[in-house]
Amino acid sequence: MAADNTTPLFGDLWEQLINTRPFFLMAGPNVIESLDRCLRIGQEMQQMCRRLGIIYIFKSSFDKANRTSINSYRGLGAETGLSILKRVRERLLVPIITDIHYPEQAALAAQVADIIQIPAFLCRQTDLLLAAGATGKIIHIKKGQFCAPEVMKHSVDKIRSTGNFKVMVCERGSMYGYHDLVVDPRSLVRMRQPGVLVTADVTHSLQTPATGYVEGGGTCAGGSRDLIPTIARTAVAVGVNGIFMEVHDQPDRSPCDAPTQWPLNQAEELLTELVQIGLVSLGLNS
């Protein structure tokens, strides 16, 4: 396993995530649009998380290789996108999470990211998991929409086979019918394993895949933004370690997953409520 080159700037991030209460937050725009937008959203999220006492990790994708339509916006690509993430990390002094789709992207992303994410559709891809684990970075695995929660143990074992034991698994809904996802709160319990952190993606969980349309033809995901607080409240009450959510300053104008991005100007109100629920759930509100 490659040496863990996480910058001392954040200390031992893994230990911080293990010990933080009531939860840590991974949040940002679904896909990188520009440096300015990433800095603006990241800075506002960082400031509100400081006020609430939450560990904040900036998230955004440099490439959305699993879009339904060939006409859908994918992002700025690895070179430009990772360069932007590097500048966000350096300017805001905030940890970064981003996703990879191919084994050869693992080492490249590890030069910038503190946490490498495995997309849900790829959660069983052995070569991808091994390449990610070999970076020594924290690995965040989205549970496939087609997977039972107990199955995620095998994806975790693949990462651990590289000697990397810094693994998180994320609930993001299970397929129900053709165009709907359902979040089963039992999954948040059944995915728990010794030494593994459990997170909840409270925005992608509310997608309705391939029910929207993009300009020029093709399809994109729809979704139910109004239910994001419901899923988030449930996850925090169950006691997840972390929350993952897409946040945008103009969600309806986002080129990717617009219906399931939470408005930046409503984020602090929601997070304040979630912190209160989390503290009550943990018995730490006195």
C-alpha positions in Angstrom: 0.0 0.0 0.0 1.3 3.4 -0.8 2.2 5.7 2.0 -0.6 7.9 3.3 0.4 11.4 2.2 -2.5 13.2 3.7 -1.3 16.7 4.5 -0.7 17.4 8.2 -2.8 20.5 7.6 -5.8 18.4 8.6 -4.0 16.2 11.1 -5.2 12.6 11.1 -8.4 13.1 9.2 -9.5 9.5 9.6 -9.2 9.7 13.4 -11.2 12.9 13.4 -14.0 11.4 11.3 -14.1 8.3 13.6 -14.4 10.5 16.7 -16.6 13.3 15.5 -20.1 13.7 16.9 -22.9 14.0 15.9 -21.8 13.6 12.3 -19.4 15.0 9.7 -20.5 16.6 6.4 -19.4 16.0 2.8 -21.1 18.6 0.6 -20.8 20.7 -2.5 -22.0 20.9 -6.1 -22.6 17.6 -7.9 -20.2 18.4 -10.6 -17.5 21.0 -11.1 -18.7 23.9 -13.2 -16.0 26.5 -12.4 -13.4 27.4 -9.8 -15.4 30.5 -8.8 -18.6 28.5 -8.0 -16.6 25.8 -6.1 -14.9 28.4 -4.0 -18.1 30.3 -3.3 -20.1 27.2 -2.3 -17.2 25.7 -0.4 -16.5 28.8 1.6 -20.1 29.3 2.6 -20.5 25.7 3.6 -17.2 25.8 5.5 -18.3 28.9 7.5 -21.7 27.5 8.5 -20.1 24.2 9.5 -17.7 26.1 11.7 -20.6 27.8 13.4 -22.3 24.5 14.0 -19.1 22.6 15.0 -19.3 20.1 12.1 -16.2 18.7 10.3 -16.7 19.8 6.7 -15.3 18.1 3.5 -15.8 19.7 0.1 -17.2 17.4 -2.6 -17.5 17.7 -6.3 -16.9 15.5 -9.3 -14.5 16.2 -12.1 -16.2 13.8 -14.4 -19.7 12.2 -14.3 -18.9 9.2 -16.5 -22.2 7.4 -15.6 -24.7 9.9 -17.0 -27.6 8.3 -18.7 -27.5 10.4 -21.9 -24.7 11.1 -24.3 -25.9 14.7 -24.3 -25.7 15.1 -20.5 -23.1 17.4 -18.9 -20.1 15.3 -17.6 -17.9 18.0 -16.1 -14.5 19.5 -16.9 -12.5 16.3 -17.1 -9.7 15.0 -14.9 -6.9 17.5 -15.6 -9.0 20.7 -15.3 -11.3 19.4 -12.6 -8.5 18.1 -10.3 -6.6 21.4 -10.8 -9.7 23.2 -9.5 -10.1 20.9 -6.6 -6.5 21.4 -5.7 -7.0 25.2 -5.6 -10.1 24.8 -3.5 -8.2 22.7 -1.0 -5.3 25.2 -0.8 -7.5 28.4 -0.7 -10.1 27.2 1.8 -7.8 24.7 3.7 -10.6 22.1 3.5 -10.4 18.4 2.8 -11.6 17.1 -0.5 -13.6 14.1 -1.7 -14.1 13.3 -5.3 -15.1 10.1 -7.3 -13.2 8.0 -9.7 -14.4 5.7 -12.5 -11.3 3.9 -13.7 -8.4 2.3 -11.9 -5.9 4.6 -13.6 -7.6 7.6 -12.1 -7.0 6.5 -8.5 -3.3 7.6 -8.2 -4.2 10.9 -10.1 -7.0 11.8 -7.8 -5.0 10.8 -4.7 -2.6 13.7 -5.5 -5.5 16.1 -4.6 -8.2 14.3 -2.7 -8.2 13.3 0.9 -11.1 10.9 0.3 -11.6 8.9 -2.8 -15.2 7.9 -3.7 -16.3 4.8 -5.5 -19.6 5.5 -7.4 -22.6 3.2 -6.6 -22.7 1.6 -10.0 -19.0 0.6 -9.6 -19.1 -0.6 -6.0 -18.2 -4.2 -7.0 -15.5 -3.4 -9.6 -12.5 -5.2 -8.1 -9.7 -3.5 -10.0 -11.2 -0.1 -9.2 -11.5 -0.9 -5.5 -7.9 -2.3 -5.3 -6.5 0.7 -7.1 -8.3 3.1 -4.8 -7.3 1.1 -1.7 -3.6 1.1 -2.8 -3.5 4.9 -2.6 -3.7 4.8 1.2 -6.5 7.4 1.1 -9.8 7.2 2.9 -12.2 5.3 0.6 -15.9 6.2 0.5 -17.9 3.4 -1.3 -21.5 4.2 -2.4 -23.8 1.2 -2.0 -25.1 0.0 -5.3 -28.8 0.6 -5.9 -28.8 -3.1 -6.7 -27.1 -4.3 -3.6 -28.3 -5.5 -0.2 -26.6 -3.7 2.6 -24.8 -6.9 3.8 -23.2 -7.3 0.4 -21.1 -4.2 1.0 -18.9 -6.2 3.3 -17.2 -7.8 0.3 -16.4 -4.4 -1.2 -14.9 -3.3 2.1 -12.8 -6.6 2.1 -11.4 -5.7 -1.3 -10.2 -2.4 0.0 -8.8 -4.0 3.2 -6.9 -6.6 1.1 -4.6 -3.7 0.0 -3.7 -3.0 3.7 -6.0 0.1 3.8 -8.5 0.0 6.6 -9.9 3.5 6.2 -13.2 2.7 4.6 -16.6 4.3 4.7 -19.8 2.8 3.1 -22.7 5.0 2.0 -26.4 4.4 1.6 -27.9 6.1 -1.4 -31.2 4.2 -2.0 -32.2 0.9 -3.6 -34.1 0.5 -6.8 -37.8 0.0 -6.5 -39.5 -0.5 -9.8 -38.0 1.3 -12.8 -37.8 4.9 -11.8 -37.7 5.2 -8.1 -35.3 4.7 -5.2 -36.2 3.8 -1.6 -34.1 4.4 1.5 -34.5 1.6 4.0 -33.3 2.9 7.4 -32.4 -0.7 8.3 -29.6 -0.5 5.7 -27.9 2.2 7.8 -27.7 -0.4 10.6 -26.9 -3.5 8.5 -24.0 -1.9 6.8 -22.2 -1.4 10.1 -19.0 -3.3 10.5 -16.1 -2.9 13.1 -13.9 -0.1 12.0 -16.1 1.0 9.1 -17.9 4.3 9.0 -21.5 4.5 7.6 -22.7 7.6 5.8 -26.0 8.6 4.1 -26.3 10.3 0.7 -29.5 12.3 1.4 -29.7 13.8 -2.1 -29.0 11.1 -4.7 -31.3 8.9 -2.6 -34.2 10.9 -4.0 -33.4 10.6 -7.7 -35.8 9.2 -10.1 -33.4 8.0 -12.8 -33.9 8.9 -16.4 -37.2 10.7 -15.9 -36.0 14.2 -17.0 -35.0 15.6 -20.3 -31.9 17.5 -21.5 -31.7 20.2 -24.2 -30.7 18.6 -27.5 -32.3 15.3 -26.7 -31.7 12.5 -24.2 -32.6 12.0 -20.6 -31.4 13.0 -17.1 -32.5 12.2 -13.6 -35.5 13.8 -11.9 -36.0 13.8 -8.2 -37.8 15.1 -5.1 -35.8 17.9 -3.5 -38.6 18.6 -1.0 -38.0 15.2 0.7 -34.2 15.7 1.3 -34.9 16.9 4.9 -36.9 13.8 5.6 -34.2 11.4 4.5 -31.6 13.5 6.3 -33.5 13.5 9.6 -34.0 9.8 9.4 -30.3 9.1 8.8 -29.1 11.3 11.6 -31.7 9.9 14.0 -30.4 6.4 13.2 -26.9 7.5 14.0 -24.8 7.7 10.8 -21.2 8.9 11.0 -21.5 11.2 8.1 -23.9 13.0 5.8 -23.3 13.4 2.1 -25.3 16.0 0.2 -25.3 18.0 -3.0 -25.5 21.7 -2.4 -25.8 24.4 -5.1 -26.3 28.2 -5.0 -28.7 28.0 -8.0 -29.8 24.3 -8.0 -32.4 24.7 -10.7 -29.7 25.9 -13.1 -27.3 23.1 -12.2 -26.3 21.1 -15.4 -26.3 17.9 -13.4 -28.9 16.4 -11.0 -30.6 19.8 -10.5 -33.8 18.3 -8.9 -31.8 16.7 -6.0 -29.4 19.5 -5.1 -30.2 21.4 -1.9 -30.2 25.2 -2.1 -27.2 26.8 -0.5 -29.2 29.5 1.2 -31.3 26.8 3.0 -28.4 24.6 4.1 -27.7 26.2 7.5 -31.3 25.9 8.6 -31.3 22.2 7.7 -28.0 21.5 9.2 -28.9 23.2 12.5 -31.9 20.9 12.8 -29.9 17.8 11.9 -27.3 18.6 14.6 -30.0 19.0 17.2 -31.5 15.6 16.2 -28.1 14.0 16.2 -27.3 15.2 19.7 -30.6 14.0 21.0 -30.2 10.6 19.3 -26.7 10.3 20.9 -27.9 11.5 24.3 -25.5 14.5 24.1 -28.1 17.3 24.2 -27.9 17.9 28.0 
